[in-house]
Amino acid sequence: EIVLTQSPATLSLSPGERATLSCRASQSVSTYLAWYQQKPGQAPRLLIYDASNRATGIPARFSGSGSGTDFTLTISSLEPEDFAVYYCQQRTNWPPRVTFGQGTRLEIK
Amino acid sequence: QVQLQESGPGLVKPSETLALTCTVSGGSISSNYWSWIRQPPGKGLEWIGIIYYSGSTYYNPSLRSRVTTSVDTSKNQFSLKLRSVTAADTAMYYCARDGYGGDAGGFDPWGQGILVTVSS
């Protein structure tokens, strides 16, 4: 099973600052990596797929990069609504397998 | 736009079977593939399995022995059954459309989730 390790576990920043979240895979996943945002009481929301493609309706301040084993989600200038938990997720397509990282909590400093 | 809604009992007794249904609206279940994902209270996300509109299924190896999923194209629904549940199966259960963006895609949209508690 491919293990995803997210860091840091908690990130404390202020609105307007730049956020950099990391996700490392235990073996190469190519670009088969997605990022989600989850707010309390809500289902996760897809932000980024295929490592660097923004999903429909996602603001341009969210960007993803990386390939192989190291990936980054960057939020260029934090808005108040961006404080949430972020998960990365990888997939293998044959046989189909999906795993999630343990999450990074982005909190207001 | 496609929307998903989970339904089923919110309370299941230990050793019994958890059974949930996901109803798809705003699109055909036959044009995509679908997954179940769960989240224990205060914890992270766990993929349960995927079902294709053809009926082919693949499951998380850790749950494979207890899970069955099926699709009913006439009702635009797909379902989950998890047998022999314990308290460790208490979680929010989500259904989601899989493969947004293709083979390297993600899950979108998600249902709102249904909290299932395993307790006597």
gemmi code that builds the backbone of each chain (N, CA, C; Angstrom):
import gemmi

chains = {
    "A": [
        ("GLU", (0.845, -1.199, 0.000), (0.000, 0.000, 0.000), (0.879, 1.247, 0.000)),
        ("ILE", (0.512, 2.201, -0.824), (1.255, 3.461, -0.877), (0.808, 4.345, 0.278)),
        ("VAL", (1.766, 4.795, 1.061), (1.480, 5.648, 2.215), (1.796, 7.096, 1.855)),
        ("LEU", (0.868, 7.980, 2.178), (1.077, 9.407, 1.983), (1.308, 10.069, 3.330)),
        ("THR", (2.374, 10.840, 3.436), (2.706, 11.532, 4.672), (2.635, 13.033, 4.442)),
        ("GLN", (1.756, 13.693, 5.165), (1.582, 15.134, 5.009), (2.332, 15.880, 6.112)),
        ("SER", (2.869, 17.020, 5.744), (3.544, 17.864, 6.732), (3.325, 19.335, 6.388)),
        ("PRO", (3.293, 20.201, 7.427), (3.248, 19.813, 8.833), (1.856, 19.300, 9.208)),
        ("ALA", (1.714, 18.788, 10.421), (0.400, 18.358, 10.880), (-0.516, 19.566, 11.085)),
        ("THR", (0.046, 20.625, 11.606), (-0.682, 21.870, 11.814), (0.170, 23.025, 11.326)),
        ("LEU", (-0.466, 23.963, 10.666), (0.213, 25.144, 10.123), (-0.563, 26.369, 10.602)),
        ("SER", (0.119, 27.236, 11.313), (-0.519, 28.441, 11.854), (-0.030, 29.660, 11.076)),
        ("LEU", (-0.939, 30.325, 10.392), (-0.600, 31.477, 9.561), (-1.683, 32.538, 9.687)),
        ("SER", (-1.385, 33.704, 9.177), (-2.332, 34.817, 9.204), (-2.906, 35.048, 7.807)),
        ("PRO", (-4.109, 35.609, 7.730), (-4.660, 35.971, 6.419), (-3.671, 36.843, 5.647)),
        ("GLY", (-3.574, 36.582, 4.347), (-2.649, 37.313, 3.504), (-1.313, 36.625, 3.329)),
        ("GLU", (-0.987, 35.720, 4.246), (0.289, 34.997, 4.130), (0.177, 33.860, 3.101)),
        ("ARG", (1.341, 33.326, 2.761), (1.445, 32.229, 1.809), (1.528, 30.919, 2.591)),
        ("ALA", (0.751, 29.943, 2.159), (0.754, 28.629, 2.807), (1.360, 27.596, 1.877)),
        ("THR", (2.241, 26.774, 2.421), (2.857, 25.698, 1.653), (2.666, 24.392, 2.414)),
        ("LEU", (1.901, 23.473, 1.832), (1.594, 22.183, 2.434), (2.282, 21.102, 1.616)),
        ("SER", (2.833, 20.109, 2.318), (3.604, 19.067, 1.666), (2.927, 17.712, 1.792)),
        ("CYS", (3.109, 16.883, 0.768), (2.613, 15.514, 0.756), (3.689, 14.652, 0.118)),
        ("ARG", (4.138, 13.636, 0.836), (5.186, 12.745, 0.330), (4.646, 11.326, 0.240)),
        ("ALA", (4.858, 10.689, -0.902), (4.402, 9.316, -1.129), (5.532, 8.329, -0.871)),
        ("SER", (5.178, 7.151, -0.388), (6.173, 6.127, -0.060), (6.789, 5.491, -1.303)),
        ("GLN", (6.152, 5.656, -2.449), (6.707, 5.265, -3.737), (6.067, 6.151, -4.795)),
        ("SER", (6.631, 6.132, -5.982), (6.175, 7.053, -7.015), (4.698, 6.830, -7.366)),
        ("VAL", (3.968, 7.953, -7.455), (2.576, 7.913, -7.903), (2.417, 8.718, -9.192)),
        ("SER", (3.548, 9.008, -9.857), (3.523, 9.847, -11.074), (2.875, 11.187, -10.717)),
        ("THR", (1.797, 11.534, -11.401), (1.064, 12.753, -11.027), (-0.347, 12.408, -10.559)),
        ("TYR", (-0.539, 11.158, -10.141), (-1.871, 10.706, -9.729), (-2.157, 11.140, -8.295)),
        ("LEU", (-2.191, 12.453, -8.108), (-2.359, 12.993, -6.772), (-3.376, 14.121, -6.788)),
        ("ALA", (-4.238, 14.129, -5.785), (-5.261, 15.155, -5.643), (-5.180, 15.780, -4.259)),
        ("TRP", (-5.736, 16.968, -4.159), (-5.806, 17.697, -2.891), (-7.263, 18.073, -2.603)),
        ("TYR", (-7.639, 18.002, -1.328), (-8.981, 18.331, -0.890), (-8.912, 19.293, 0.295)),
        ("GLN", (-9.960, 20.085, 0.402), (-10.168, 20.963, 1.546), (-11.410, 20.478, 2.289)),
        ("GLN", (-11.322, 20.398, 3.605), (-12.492, 20.009, 4.385), (-12.690, 20.979, 5.546)),
        ("LYS", (-13.878, 21.542, 5.594), (-14.268, 22.414, 6.704), (-15.158, 21.637, 7.659)),
        ("PRO", (-15.238, 22.055, 8.919), (-16.035, 21.321, 9.912), (-17.476, 21.118, 9.455)),
        ("GLY", (-17.940, 19.883, 9.600), (-19.318, 19.573, 9.255), (-19.602, 19.481, 7.766)),
        ("GLN", (-18.569, 19.538, 6.940), (-18.760, 19.484, 5.489), (-17.997, 18.318, 4.883)),
        ("ALA", (-18.451, 17.898, 3.723), (-17.715, 16.917, 2.949), (-16.463, 17.562, 2.368)),
        ("PRO", (-15.444, 16.768, 2.101), (-14.264, 17.321, 1.428), (-14.619, 17.914, 0.065)),
        ("ARG", (-13.825, 18.896, -0.340), (-14.006, 19.530, -1.642), (-12.725, 19.357, -2.446)),
        ("LEU", (-12.865, 18.883, -3.676), (-11.707, 18.692, -4.548), (-11.143, 20.036, -4.962)),
        ("LEU", (-9.854, 20.229, -4.732), (-9.173, 21.458, -5.142), (-8.325, 21.228, -6.398)),
        ("ILE", (-7.483, 20.205, -6.322), (-6.457, 19.942, -7.339), (-6.501, 18.465, -7.712)),
        ("TYR", (-6.386, 18.162, -8.996), (-6.252, 16.775, -9.449), (-5.094, 16.690, -10.428)),
        ("ASP", (-4.631, 15.472, -10.638), (-3.495, 15.263, -11.536), (-2.332, 16.177, -11.138)),
        ("ALA", (-2.158, 16.321, -9.830), (-1.065, 17.054, -9.178), (-1.118, 18.570, -9.321)),
        ("SER", (-1.600, 19.066, -10.465), (-1.467, 20.508, -10.693), (-2.659, 21.157, -11.373)),
        ("ASN", (-3.721, 20.394, -11.609), (-4.895, 20.947, -12.285), (-5.960, 21.354, -11.285)),
        ("ARG", (-6.382, 22.602, -11.378), (-7.443, 23.070, -10.481), (-8.799, 22.536, -10.949)),
        ("ALA", (-9.604, 22.103, -9.971), (-10.963, 21.687, -10.279), (-11.802, 22.919, -10.612)),
        ("THR", (-12.940, 22.681, -11.224), (-13.816, 23.767, -11.621), (-14.207, 24.626, -10.422)),
        ("GLY", (-14.077, 25.938, -10.576), (-14.524, 26.861, -9.548), (-13.523, 27.124, -8.440)),
        ("ILE", (-12.371, 26.494, -8.504), (-11.357, 26.693, -7.456), (-10.557, 27.956, -7.771)),
        ("PRO", (-10.416, 28.845, -6.789), (-9.705, 30.105, -7.036), (-8.252, 29.896, -7.433)),
        ("ALA", (-7.732, 30.844, -8.194), (-6.375, 30.745, -8.722), (-5.308, 30.826, -7.638)),
        ("ARG", (-5.670, 31.248, -6.429), (-4.664, 31.294, -5.361), (-4.233, 29.898, -4.902)),
        ("PHE", (-5.007, 28.890, -5.279), (-4.651, 27.501, -4.972), (-3.860, 26.933, -6.161)),
        ("SER", (-2.684, 26.369, -5.865), (-1.915, 25.723, -6.919), (-1.243, 24.469, -6.378)),
        ("GLY", (-1.081, 23.498, -7.252), (-0.429, 22.253, -6.882), (0.762, 21.999, -7.781)),
        ("SER", (1.759, 21.334, -7.217), (2.946, 21.003, -8.006), (3.528, 19.688, -7.509)),
        ("GLY", (4.445, 19.143, -8.319), (5.143, 17.924, -7.936), (4.854, 16.765, -8.846)),
        ("SER", (5.675, 15.747, -8.702), (5.476, 14.482, -9.402), (6.350, 13.439, -8.733)),
        ("GLY", (6.022, 12.188, -8.962), (6.811, 11.136, -8.331), (6.409, 10.923, -6.880)),
        ("THR", (7.223, 11.413, -5.966), (6.939, 11.194, -4.545), (6.723, 12.469, -3.735)),
        ("ASP", (7.031, 13.617, -4.293), (6.945, 14.860, -3.521), (6.008, 15.866, -4.173)),
        ("PHE", (5.043, 16.322, -3.396), (3.994, 17.202, -3.898), (3.773, 18.364, -2.931)),
        ("THR", (3.316, 19.464, -3.498), (3.073, 20.667, -2.709), (1.758, 21.304, -3.117)),
        ("LEU", (0.993, 21.714, -2.120), (-0.174, 22.574, -2.327), (0.194, 23.951, -1.794)),
        ("THR", (0.057, 24.952, -2.638), (0.379, 26.319, -2.247), (-0.874, 27.178, -2.312)),
        ("ILE", (-1.095, 27.944, -1.261), (-2.148, 28.955, -1.260), (-1.416, 30.290, -1.209)),
        ("SER", (-1.525, 31.062, -2.266), (-0.624, 32.210, -2.444), (-0.869, 33.318, -1.429)),
        ("SER", (-2.124, 33.574, -1.102), (-2.459, 34.623, -0.140), (-3.724, 34.180, 0.581)),
        ("LEU", (-3.588, 33.818, 1.839), (-4.679, 33.191, 2.564), (-5.855, 34.133, 2.777)),
        ("GLU", (-7.024, 33.618, 2.466), (-8.285, 34.283, 2.776), (-8.864, 33.648, 4.042)),
        ("PRO", (-9.728, 34.350, 4.753), (-10.285, 33.797, 5.997), (-10.964, 32.445, 5.793)),
        ("GLU", (-11.569, 32.235, 4.627), (-12.290, 30.988, 4.374), (-11.365, 29.816, 4.040)),
        ("ASP", (-10.063, 30.062, 3.961), (-9.134, 28.988, 3.604), (-8.684, 28.173, 4.812)),
        ("PHE", (-9.030, 28.617, 6.004), (-8.577, 27.898, 7.199), (-9.451, 26.662, 7.383)),
        ("ALA", (-8.817, 25.508, 7.268), (-9.527, 24.230, 7.158), (-8.494, 23.107, 7.268)),
        ("VAL", (-8.952, 21.877, 7.062), (-8.051, 20.737, 6.986), (-7.871, 20.362, 5.518)),
        ("TYR", (-6.649, 20.044, 5.137), (-6.322, 19.700, 3.761), (-5.774, 18.270, 3.698)),
        ("TYR", (-6.294, 17.513, 2.740), (-5.866, 16.137, 2.548), (-5.302, 15.956, 1.140)),
        ("CYS", (-4.248, 15.162, 1.037), (-3.817, 14.710, -0.272), (-4.310, 13.266, -0.460)),
        ("GLN", (-4.396, 12.858, -1.715), (-4.941, 11.535, -2.048), (-4.256, 11.025, -3.311)),
        ("GLN", (-3.879, 9.759, -3.302), (-3.276, 9.184, -4.504), (-4.130, 8.025, -4.987)),
        ("ARG", (-3.954, 7.688, -6.248), (-4.627, 6.511, -6.768), (-3.693, 5.727, -7.666)),
        ("THR", (-3.876, 4.410, -7.656), (-3.317, 3.558, -8.690), (-4.513, 3.014, -9.447)),
        ("ASN", (-4.373, 2.859, -10.735), (-5.541, 2.506, -11.531), (-5.671, 1.025, -11.849)),
        ("TRP", (-4.581, 0.268, -11.609), (-4.753, -1.168, -11.809), (-3.834, -1.944, -10.877)),
        ("PRO", (-4.405, -2.668, -9.910), (-5.829, -2.598, -9.579), (-6.147, -1.270, -8.901)),
        ("PRO", (-7.384, -0.851, -8.972), (-7.740, 0.426, -8.348), (-7.489, 0.416, -6.842)),
        ("ARG", (-6.712, 1.380, -6.405), (-6.417, 1.558, -4.981), (-6.293, 3.043, -4.728)),
        ("VAL", (-6.824, 3.478, -3.602), (-6.777, 4.885, -3.226), (-6.330, 4.983, -1.784)),
        ("THR", (-5.444, 5.910, -1.492), (-5.108, 6.214, -0.105), (-5.068, 7.727, 0.080)),
        ("PHE", (-5.329, 8.136, 1.311), (-5.301, 9.537, 1.685), (-4.157, 9.784, 2.675)),
        ("GLY", (-3.654, 11.009, 2.663), (-2.760, 11.432, 3.721), (-3.551, 11.682, 4.995)),
        ("GLN", (-2.836, 11.920, 6.077), (-3.500, 12.070, 7.378), (-4.048, 13.480, 7.602)),
        ("GLY", (-3.721, 14.389, 6.717), (-4.276, 15.740, 6.794), (-3.331, 16.761, 7.408)),
        ("THR", (-3.462, 17.989, 6.961), (-2.790, 19.160, 7.553), (-3.862, 20.150, 7.969)),
        ("ARG", (-3.829, 20.538, 9.239), (-4.771, 21.533, 9.730), (-4.163, 22.915, 9.558)),
        ("LEU", (-4.821, 23.757, 8.801), (-4.387, 25.135, 8.586), (-5.225, 26.020, 9.495)),
        ("GLU", (-4.570, 26.614, 10.482), (-5.290, 27.405, 11.474), (-4.832, 28.856, 11.470)),
        ("ILE", (-5.719, 29.698, 11.953), (-5.423, 31.130, 12.016), (-4.457, 31.408, 13.162)),
        ("LYS", (-3.394, 32.142, 12.854), (-2.408, 32.503, 13.870), (-2.899, 33.691, 14.686)),
    ],
    "B": [
        ("GLN", (-26.197, 19.927, -12.685), (-24.954, 19.370, -12.169), (-25.258, 18.136, -11.343)),
        ("VAL", (-24.283, 17.255, -11.296), (-24.459, 16.005, -10.579), (-24.481, 16.263, -9.075)),
        ("GLN", (-25.440, 15.621, -8.411), (-25.524, 15.670, -6.955), (-25.699, 14.257, -6.425)),
        ("LEU", (-25.156, 14.016, -5.228), (-25.249, 12.700, -4.607), (-25.855, 12.837, -3.218)),
        ("GLN", (-26.628, 11.823, -2.842), (-27.277, 11.830, -1.534), (-27.239, 10.423, -0.941)),
        ("GLU", (-26.620, 10.315, 0.228), (-26.576, 9.036, 0.932), (-27.854, 8.849, 1.752)),
        ("SER", (-28.260, 7.597, 1.893), (-29.409, 7.289, 2.743), (-29.200, 5.925, 3.389)),
        ("GLY", (-29.862, 5.746, 4.540), (-29.760, 4.489, 5.259), (-29.865, 4.733, 6.751)),
        ("PRO", (-29.833, 3.643, 7.532), (-29.952, 3.801, 8.979), (-28.723, 4.454, 9.593)),
        ("GLY", (-28.948, 5.275, 10.607), (-27.864, 5.952, 11.288), (-27.320, 5.162, 12.469)),
        ("LEU", (-27.990, 4.071, 12.798), (-27.580, 3.249, 13.931), (-27.650, 1.774, 13.537)),
        ("VAL", (-26.544, 1.086, 13.749), (-26.464, -0.341, 13.424), (-25.886, -1.068, 14.635)),
        ("LYS", (-26.426, -2.241, 14.921), (-25.937, -3.016, 16.064), (-24.657, -3.772, 15.712)),
        ("PRO", (-23.802, -3.965, 16.678), (-22.585, -4.753, 16.434), (-22.922, -6.122, 15.882)),
        ("SER", (-22.090, -6.579, 14.973), (-22.177, -7.864, 14.267), (-23.198, -7.850, 13.129)),
        ("GLU", (-23.983, -6.790, 13.004), (-24.968, -6.740, 11.935), (-24.362, -6.109, 10.674)),
        ("THR", (-25.217, -5.909, 9.671), (-24.759, -5.381, 8.379), (-25.183, -3.939, 8.194)),
        ("LEU", (-24.220, -3.103, 7.877), (-24.474, -1.699, 7.527), (-24.847, -1.664, 6.055)),
        ("ALA", (-25.958, -0.991, 5.731), (-26.400, -0.917, 4.338), (-26.763, 0.520, 3.998)),
        ("LEU", (-26.096, 1.073, 3.010), (-26.324, 2.449, 2.582), (-26.569, 2.500, 1.084)),
        ("THR", (-27.309, 3.528, 0.676), (-27.576, 3.773, -0.743), (-27.179, 5.187, -1.083)),
        ("CYS", (-26.645, 5.370, -2.255), (-26.311, 6.690, -2.776), (-27.144, 6.925, -4.036)),
        ("THR", (-27.931, 7.986, -4.005), (-28.761, 8.336, -5.158), (-28.100, 9.467, -5.932)),
        ("VAL", (-27.944, 9.259, -7.221), (-27.316, 10.231, -8.109), (-28.392, 10.989, -8.863)),
        ("SER", (-28.315, 12.310, -8.820), (-29.250, 13.143, -9.571), (-28.463, 14.116, -10.437)),
        ("GLY", (-29.099, 14.575, -11.514), (-28.455, 15.538, -12.401), (-27.492, 14.931, -13.387)),
        ("GLY", (-27.451, 13.626, -13.447), (-26.561, 12.950, -14.387), (-26.788, 11.459, -14.322)),
        ("SER", (-26.250, 10.746, -15.302), (-26.453, 9.303, -15.369), (-25.361, 8.559, -14.629)),
        ("ILE", (-25.777, 7.553, -13.881), (-24.805, 6.735, -13.181), (-23.989, 5.908, -14.158)),
        ("SER", (-24.509, 5.757, -15.356), (-23.860, 4.902, -16.354), (-22.706, 5.577, -17.075)),
        ("SER", (-22.469, 6.845, -16.795), (-21.412, 7.546, -17.522), (-20.188, 7.825, -16.653)),
        ("ASN", (-20.134, 7.233, -15.480), (-19.021, 7.494, -14.580), (-18.725, 6.270, -13.723)),
        ("TYR", (-17.769, 6.423, -12.812), (-17.585, 5.418, -11.782), (-17.618, 6.103, -10.433)),
        ("TRP", (-17.812, 5.310, -9.387), (-18.257, 5.832, -8.111), (-17.521, 5.151, -6.961)),
        ("SER", (-17.353, 5.896, -5.878), (-16.650, 5.340, -4.727), (-17.376, 5.628, -3.428)),
        ("TRP", (-17.081, 4.800, -2.448), (-17.477, 5.037, -1.058), (-16.221, 5.358, -0.252)),
        ("ILE", (-16.352, 6.333, 0.633), (-15.257, 6.802, 1.484), (-15.840, 7.028, 2.866)),
        ("ARG", (-15.072, 6.738, 3.905), (-15.589, 6.980, 5.250), (-14.592, 7.766, 6.083)),
        ("GLN", (-15.104, 8.324, 7.172), (-14.283, 9.163, 8.047), (-14.751, 8.996, 9.491)),
        ("PRO", (-14.003, 8.254, 10.303), (-14.361, 8.150, 11.725), (-14.355, 9.528, 12.369)),
        ("PRO", (-15.140, 9.730, 13.399), (-15.207, 11.045, 14.044), (-13.833, 11.553, 14.463)),
        ("GLY", (-13.505, 12.748, 14.005), (-12.244, 13.381, 14.368), (-11.012, 12.810, 13.696)),
        ("LYS", (-11.213, 11.933, 12.724), (-10.065, 11.280, 12.074), (-10.042, 11.564, 10.578)),
        ("GLY", (-9.142, 10.897, 9.893), (-8.950, 11.131, 8.466), (-9.860, 10.280, 7.592)),
        ("LEU", (-9.606, 10.357, 6.293), (-10.439, 9.727, 5.274), (-9.906, 8.346, 4.912)),
        ("GLU", (-10.827, 7.413, 4.702), (-10.477, 6.050, 4.293), (-11.336, 5.637, 3.103)),
        ("TRP", (-10.674, 5.268, 2.004), (-11.382, 4.787, 0.827), (-11.882, 3.376, 1.092)),
        ("ILE", (-13.161, 3.137, 0.752), (-13.752, 1.819, 0.953), (-13.696, 1.003, -0.327)),
        ("GLY", (-14.096, 1.607, -1.439), (-14.077, 0.859, -2.689), (-14.691, 1.643, -3.823)),
        ("ILE", (-14.528, 1.097, -5.009), (-14.995, 1.719, -6.236), (-15.927, 0.765, -6.960)),
        ("ILE", (-16.944, 1.321, -7.619), (-17.814, 0.509, -8.448), (-17.984, 1.206, -9.783)),
        ("TYR", (-17.825, 0.455, -10.851), (-18.030, 0.960, -12.192), (-19.476, 0.703, -12.600)),
        ("TYR", (-19.953, 1.493, -13.573), (-21.348, 1.335, -13.992), (-21.598, -0.052, -14.574)),
        ("SER", (-20.540, -0.700, -14.993), (-20.685, -2.073, -15.509), (-20.953, -3.069, -14.389)),
        ("GLY", (-20.703, -2.618, -13.156), (-20.866, -3.506, -12.013), (-19.561, -4.023, -11.450)),
        ("SER", (-18.444, -3.791, -12.139), (-17.141, -4.211, -11.619), (-16.814, -3.441, -10.347)),
        ("THR", (-16.227, -4.161, -9.403), (-15.935, -3.556, -8.108), (-14.517, -3.871, -7.657)),
        ("TYR", (-13.945, -2.943, -6.895), (-12.633, -3.132, -6.280), (-12.671, -2.483, -4.906)),
        ("TYR", (-12.074, -3.162, -3.936), (-12.214, -2.716, -2.560), (-10.861, -2.484, -1.898)),
        ("ASN", (-10.894, -1.675, -0.845), (-9.740, -1.524, 0.028), (-9.412, -2.906, 0.607)),
        ("PRO", (-8.165, -3.347, 0.458), (-7.826, -4.695, 0.962), (-8.166, -4.894, 2.437)),
        ("SER", (-8.109, -3.829, 3.217), (-8.375, -3.961, 4.651), (-9.846, -4.231, 4.953)),
        ("LEU", (-10.724, -3.972, 3.991), (-12.164, -4.152, 4.200), (-12.772, -5.197, 3.270)),
        ("ARG", (-11.962, -5.692, 2.341), (-12.475, -6.512, 1.255), (-13.337, -7.674, 1.715)),
        ("SER", (-12.956, -8.299, 2.809), (-13.674, -9.502, 3.247), (-15.075, -9.196, 3.760)),
        ("ARG", (-15.377, -7.913, 4.033), (-16.674, -7.570, 4.631), (-17.538, -6.676, 3.744)),
        ("VAL", (-17.013, -6.233, 2.607), (-17.686, -5.208, 1.802), (-18.284, -5.794, 0.528)),
        ("THR", (-19.466, -5.282, 0.195), (-20.069, -5.542, -1.103), (-20.680, -4.247, -1.601)),
        ("THR", (-20.455, -3.903, -2.857), (-21.131, -2.762, -3.465), (-21.855, -3.225, -4.719)),
        ("SER", (-22.898, -2.491, -5.076), (-23.680, -2.831, -6.258), (-24.236, -1.561, -6.870)),
        ("VAL", (-24.667, -1.661, -8.112), (-25.230, -0.513, -8.809), (-26.590, -0.897, -9.386)),
        ("ASP", (-27.518, 0.039, -9.313), (-28.851, -0.136, -9.902), (-29.054, 1.001, -10.895)),
        ("THR", (-28.772, 0.723, -12.150), (-28.848, 1.782, -13.155), (-30.281, 2.258, -13.367)),
        ("SER", (-31.267, 1.413, -13.136), (-32.665, 1.806, -13.345), (-33.095, 2.869, -12.336)),
        ("LYS", (-32.457, 2.853, -11.161), (-32.787, 3.837, -10.122), (-31.719, 4.925, -10.000)),
        ("ASN", (-30.679, 4.819, -10.788), (-29.549, 5.755, -10.699), (-28.962, 5.770, -9.281)),
        ("GLN", (-28.788, 4.575, -8.736), (-28.296, 4.423, -7.377), (-27.148, 3.409, -7.323)),
        ("PHE", (-26.308, 3.561, -6.327), (-25.370, 2.498, -6.005), (-25.379, 2.318, -4.489)),
        ("SER", (-24.951, 1.133, -4.053), (-25.152, 0.761, -2.659), (-23.891, 0.168, -2.049)),
        ("LEU", (-23.875, 0.208, -0.718), (-22.767, -0.336, 0.072), (-23.330, -1.243, 1.142)),
        ("LYS", (-22.723, -2.399, 1.316), (-23.021, -3.258, 2.454), (-21.704, -3.619, 3.139)),
        ("LEU", (-21.689, -3.433, 4.451), (-20.517, -3.763, 5.262), (-20.982, -4.708, 6.367)),
        ("ARG", (-20.463, -5.918, 6.325), (-20.924, -6.970, 7.238), (-20.139, -6.991, 8.540)),
        ("SER", (-20.749, -7.592, 9.531), (-20.073, -7.849, 10.822), (-19.432, -6.588, 11.389)),
        ("VAL", (-20.221, -5.550, 11.511), (-19.679, -4.265, 11.953), (-19.340, -4.290, 13.439)),
        ("THR", (-18.356, -3.454, 13.780), (-17.969, -3.215, 15.167), (-17.947, -1.712, 15.401)),
        ("ALA", (-17.639, -1.326, 16.613), (-17.578, 0.099, 16.941), (-16.560, 0.824, 16.067)),
        ("ALA", (-15.543, 0.118, 15.610), (-14.524, 0.726, 14.755), (-15.070, 1.153, 13.393)),
        ("ASP", (-16.261, 0.684, 13.052), (-16.893, 1.071, 11.783), (-17.766, 2.313, 11.927)),
        ("THR", (-17.859, 2.854, 13.131), (-18.582, 4.106, 13.333), (-17.872, 5.221, 12.579)),
        ("ALA", (-18.592, 5.890, 11.699), (-17.960, 6.892, 10.841), (-19.010, 7.666, 10.056)),
        ("MET", (-18.576, 8.760, 9.466), (-19.343, 9.426, 8.433), (-19.025, 8.689, 7.137)),
        ("TYR", (-20.064, 8.275, 6.450), (-19.889, 7.568, 5.184), (-20.291, 8.500, 4.043)),
        ("TYR", (-19.374, 8.634, 3.078), (-19.604, 9.479, 1.919), (-19.633, 8.635, 0.648)),
        ("CYS", (-20.500, 9.025, -0.271), (-20.378, 8.517, -1.634), (-19.861, 9.671, -2.499)),
        ("ALA", (-19.165, 9.334, -3.549), (-18.560, 10.352, -4.398), (-18.409, 9.843, -5.814)),
        ("ARG", (-18.475, 10.758, -6.759), (-18.152, 10.409, -8.136), (-16.633, 10.340, -8.247)),
        ("ASP", (-16.179, 9.291, -8.882), (-14.749, 9.060, -9.004), (-14.273, 9.478, -10.393)),
        ("GLY", (-13.000, 9.704, -10.509), (-12.403, 9.940, -11.818), (-12.649, 11.315, -12.402)),
        ("TYR", (-12.947, 12.297, -11.544), (-13.053, 13.664, -12.058), (-11.686, 14.057, -12.629)),
        ("GLY", (-11.652, 14.382, -13.888), (-10.380, 14.740, -14.506), (-9.664, 13.565, -15.133)),
        ("GLY", (-10.305, 12.426, -15.178), (-9.717, 11.283, -15.859), (-9.008, 10.326, -14.927)),
        ("ASP", (-8.102, 9.533, -15.498), (-7.436, 8.482, -14.735), (-6.650, 9.023, -13.550)),
        ("ALA", (-6.142, 10.229, -13.658), (-5.386, 10.837, -12.558), (-6.264, 11.777, -11.752)),
        ("GLY", (-7.552, 11.579, -11.879), (-8.492, 12.510, -11.284), (-8.802, 12.246, -9.831)),
        ("GLY", (-9.776, 12.993, -9.337), (-10.150, 12.893, -7.938), (-11.632, 12.651, -7.772)),
        ("PHE", (-12.101, 12.836, -6.546), (-13.491, 12.608, -6.204), (-14.240, 13.941, -6.214)),
        ("ASP", (-15.248, 14.017, -7.067), (-16.053, 15.228, -7.146), (-17.250, 14.984, -8.032)),
        ("PRO", (-18.473, 15.288, -7.550), (-18.759, 15.799, -6.217), (-18.858, 14.698, -5.167)),
        ("TRP", (-19.081, 15.112, -3.928), (-19.325, 14.216, -2.803), (-20.768, 14.384, -2.338)),
        ("GLY", (-21.309, 13.341, -1.735), (-22.551, 13.508, -1.013), (-22.271, 14.260, 0.289)),
        ("GLN", (-23.326, 14.622, 0.967), (-23.171, 15.357, 2.221), (-22.687, 14.461, 3.343)),
        ("GLY", (-22.808, 13.156, 3.171), (-22.369, 12.207, 4.174), (-23.501, 11.785, 5.089)),
        ("ILE", (-23.364, 10.589, 5.619), (-24.316, 10.084, 6.599), (-23.522, 9.465, 7.755)),
        ("LEU", (-23.854, 9.889, 8.953), (-23.173, 9.358, 10.132), (-23.814, 8.035, 10.535)),
        ("VAL", (-22.996, 7.001, 10.570), (-23.451, 5.683, 11.006), (-22.737, 5.334, 12.307)),
        ("THR", (-23.521, 5.073, 13.319), (-22.986, 4.690, 14.628), (-23.253, 3.210, 14.865)),
        ("VAL", (-22.226, 2.503, 15.282), (-22.391, 1.089, 15.613), (-22.458, 0.980, 17.137)),
        ("SER", (-23.617, 0.592, 17.608), (-23.833, 0.499, 19.050), (-25.048, -0.365, 19.331)),
        ("SER", (-25.004, -1.055, 20.446), (-26.153, -1.874, 20.834), (-27.183, -1.038, 21.607)),
    ],
}
model = gemmi.Model(1)
for chain_id, residues in chains.items():
    chain = gemmi.Chain(chain_id)
    for i, (resn, *xyz) in enumerate(residues, 1):
        res = gemmi.Residue()
        res.name, res.seqid = resn, gemmi.SeqId(i, " ")
        for name, pos in zip(("N", "CA", "C"), xyz):
            atom = gemmi.Atom()
            atom.name, atom.element = name, gemmi.Element(name[0])
            atom.pos, atom.b_iso = gemmi.Position(*pos), 0.0
            res.add_atom(atom)
        chain.add_residue(res)
    model.add_chain(chain)
structure = gemmi.Structure()
structure.add_model(model)
structure.setup_entities()
